[in-house]
């Protein structure tokens, strides 16, 4: 069951990355919507990782 779930998550990640690339090259509207969702999810994960590590500015910005 864990393997099936992991493969499902992996396929969503790969599909989302493909849509980001496709949308950057002028893909259809649905690809741009999926790309926007993928980028937003990535930003949320990035922000949650910073909160877990104490909220310090690790990247020097």
Biotite code that builds the C-alpha atoms (Angstrom):
import biotite.structure as struc

atoms = struc.array([
    struc.Atom([0.000, 0.000, 0.000], chain_id="A", res_id=1, res_name="UNK", atom_name="CA", element="C"),
    struc.Atom([2.835, 2.386, 0.830], chain_id="A", res_id=2, res_name="UNK", atom_name="CA", element="C"),
    struc.Atom([4.488, 1.624, -2.505], chain_id="A", res_id=3, res_name="UNK", atom_name="CA", element="C"),
    struc.Atom([1.295, 2.453, -4.405], chain_id="A", res_id=4, res_name="UNK", atom_name="CA", element="C"),
    struc.Atom([0.888, 5.700, -2.477], chain_id="A", res_id=5, res_name="UNK", atom_name="CA", element="C"),
    struc.Atom([4.525, 6.646, -3.074], chain_id="A", res_id=6, res_name="UNK", atom_name="CA", element="C"),
    struc.Atom([4.210, 5.942, -6.795], chain_id="A", res_id=7, res_name="UNK", atom_name="CA", element="C"),
    struc.Atom([1.054, 8.072, -6.915], chain_id="A", res_id=8, res_name="UNK", atom_name="CA", element="C"),
    struc.Atom([2.773, 11.011, -5.224], chain_id="A", res_id=9, res_name="UNK", atom_name="CA", element="C"),
    struc.Atom([5.813, 10.606, -7.474], chain_id="A", res_id=10, res_name="UNK", atom_name="CA", element="C"),
    struc.Atom([3.656, 10.631, -10.595], chain_id="A", res_id=11, res_name="UNK", atom_name="CA", element="C"),
    struc.Atom([1.895, 13.803, -9.424], chain_id="A", res_id=12, res_name="UNK", atom_name="CA", element="C"),
    struc.Atom([5.235, 15.505, -8.800], chain_id="A", res_id=13, res_name="UNK", atom_name="CA", element="C"),
    struc.Atom([6.641, 14.497, -12.189], chain_id="A", res_id=14, res_name="UNK", atom_name="CA", element="C"),
    struc.Atom([3.418, 15.555, -13.926], chain_id="A", res_id=15, res_name="UNK", atom_name="CA", element="C"),
    struc.Atom([3.438, 18.886, -12.123], chain_id="A", res_id=16, res_name="UNK", atom_name="CA", element="C"),
    struc.Atom([7.044, 19.543, -13.123], chain_id="A", res_id=17, res_name="UNK", atom_name="CA", element="C"),
    struc.Atom([6.236, 18.667, -16.722], chain_id="A", res_id=18, res_name="UNK", atom_name="CA", element="C"),
    struc.Atom([3.342, 21.138, -16.661], chain_id="A", res_id=19, res_name="UNK", atom_name="CA", element="C"),
    struc.Atom([5.618, 23.865, -15.282], chain_id="A", res_id=20, res_name="UNK", atom_name="CA", element="C"),
    struc.Atom([8.020, 23.367, -18.191], chain_id="A", res_id=21, res_name="UNK", atom_name="CA", element="C"),
    struc.Atom([5.205, 23.141, -20.726], chain_id="A", res_id=22, res_name="UNK", atom_name="CA", element="C"),
    struc.Atom([3.477, 26.251, -19.373], chain_id="A", res_id=23, res_name="UNK", atom_name="CA", element="C"),
    struc.Atom([6.761, 28.178, -19.539], chain_id="A", res_id=24, res_name="UNK", atom_name="CA", element="C"),
    struc.Atom([6.867, 27.338, -23.245], chain_id="A", res_id=25, res_name="UNK", atom_name="CA", element="C"),
    struc.Atom([3.311, 28.593, -23.814], chain_id="A", res_id=26, res_name="UNK", atom_name="CA", element="C"),
    struc.Atom([1.243, 25.472, -23.214], chain_id="A", res_id=27, res_name="UNK", atom_name="CA", element="C"),
    struc.Atom([-2.535, 25.277, -22.947], chain_id="A", res_id=28, res_name="UNK", atom_name="CA", element="C"),
    struc.Atom([-4.490, 27.003, -20.199], chain_id="A", res_id=29, res_name="UNK", atom_name="CA", element="C"),
    struc.Atom([-4.969, 23.832, -18.128], chain_id="A", res_id=30, res_name="UNK", atom_name="CA", element="C"),
    struc.Atom([-1.197, 23.280, -18.082], chain_id="A", res_id=31, res_name="UNK", atom_name="CA", element="C"),
    struc.Atom([-0.689, 26.829, -16.803], chain_id="A", res_id=32, res_name="UNK", atom_name="CA", element="C"),
    struc.Atom([-3.268, 26.205, -14.059], chain_id="A", res_id=33, res_name="UNK", atom_name="CA", element="C"),
    struc.Atom([-1.553, 22.979, -13.005], chain_id="A", res_id=34, res_name="UNK", atom_name="CA", element="C"),
    struc.Atom([1.832, 24.726, -13.120], chain_id="A", res_id=35, res_name="UNK", atom_name="CA", element="C"),
    struc.Atom([0.548, 27.509, -10.879], chain_id="A", res_id=36, res_name="UNK", atom_name="CA", element="C"),
    struc.Atom([-0.753, 24.938, -8.400], chain_id="A", res_id=37, res_name="UNK", atom_name="CA", element="C"),
    struc.Atom([2.519, 23.041, -8.468], chain_id="A", res_id=38, res_name="UNK", atom_name="CA", element="C"),
    struc.Atom([4.568, 26.169, -7.828], chain_id="A", res_id=39, res_name="UNK", atom_name="CA", element="C"),
    struc.Atom([2.229, 27.241, -5.017], chain_id="A", res_id=40, res_name="UNK", atom_name="CA", element="C"),
    struc.Atom([2.500, 23.802, -3.378], chain_id="A", res_id=41, res_name="UNK", atom_name="CA", element="C"),
    struc.Atom([6.282, 24.020, -3.623], chain_id="A", res_id=42, res_name="UNK", atom_name="CA", element="C"),
    struc.Atom([6.293, 27.413, -1.943], chain_id="A", res_id=43, res_name="UNK", atom_name="CA", element="C"),
    struc.Atom([4.077, 26.102, 0.851], chain_id="A", res_id=44, res_name="UNK", atom_name="CA", element="C"),
    struc.Atom([6.417, 23.156, 1.426], chain_id="A", res_id=45, res_name="UNK", atom_name="CA", element="C"),
    struc.Atom([9.388, 25.469, 1.382], chain_id="A", res_id=46, res_name="UNK", atom_name="CA", element="C"),
    struc.Atom([7.776, 27.789, 3.938], chain_id="A", res_id=47, res_name="UNK", atom_name="CA", element="C"),
    struc.Atom([6.812, 24.904, 6.208], chain_id="A", res_id=48, res_name="UNK", atom_name="CA", element="C"),
    struc.Atom([10.400, 23.651, 6.100], chain_id="A", res_id=49, res_name="UNK", atom_name="CA", element="C"),
    struc.Atom([11.678, 27.039, 7.229], chain_id="A", res_id=50, res_name="UNK", atom_name="CA", element="C"),
    struc.Atom([9.202, 27.063, 10.113], chain_id="A", res_id=51, res_name="UNK", atom_name="CA", element="C"),
    struc.Atom([10.373, 23.607, 11.218], chain_id="A", res_id=52, res_name="UNK", atom_name="CA", element="C"),
    struc.Atom([14.018, 24.657, 11.287], chain_id="A", res_id=53, res_name="UNK", atom_name="CA", element="C"),
    struc.Atom([13.352, 27.652, 13.502], chain_id="A", res_id=54, res_name="UNK", atom_name="CA", element="C"),
    struc.Atom([12.493, 30.220, 10.858], chain_id="A", res_id=55, res_name="UNK", atom_name="CA", element="C"),
    struc.Atom([16.077, 31.355, 10.334], chain_id="A", res_id=56, res_name="UNK", atom_name="CA", element="C"),
    struc.Atom([17.232, 32.837, 7.073], chain_id="A", res_id=57, res_name="UNK", atom_name="CA", element="C"),
    struc.Atom([19.425, 29.993, 5.797], chain_id="A", res_id=58, res_name="UNK", atom_name="CA", element="C"),
    struc.Atom([19.749, 31.070, 2.154], chain_id="A", res_id=59, res_name="UNK", atom_name="CA", element="C"),
    struc.Atom([21.388, 34.444, 2.761], chain_id="A", res_id=60, res_name="UNK", atom_name="CA", element="C"),
    struc.Atom([18.626, 36.602, 1.222], chain_id="A", res_id=61, res_name="UNK", atom_name="CA", element="C"),
])
